[in-house]
Amino acid sequence: MPSSKLKPRREKKGKAGGIGQARRRYCHFCKEKIEEVDYKNFTTLRRMMSDKGKIRSRRITGTCRRHQNQLAASVKFAREMALVPYVNC
């Protein structure tokens, strides 16, 4: 395979020039200086859930690992206490 037939490589764009670059999401709970996620605050819990009632991932919500674990436990407890639904039809 002769080297004259190879195409030159395209230069890659940096982060600033890339299309679809989303800004970094920060943990809502850390920003508001909330130490513990409260299961009774169902408006915050509903924000972190999908329209079908699933808990959104850290990648989507931007929460840190510590608060995501607390969030999951709070949602599950709030479901048990019937503050938020298991499933939205």
Protein Blocks (a to p, Z undefined) as FASTA:
>chain_A
ZZklpccddddddfklpghiacddddfklmnopabacfklmmlmmmmpcfkopacdfkln
opafklmmmmmmmmmmmmmnomacfbdZZ
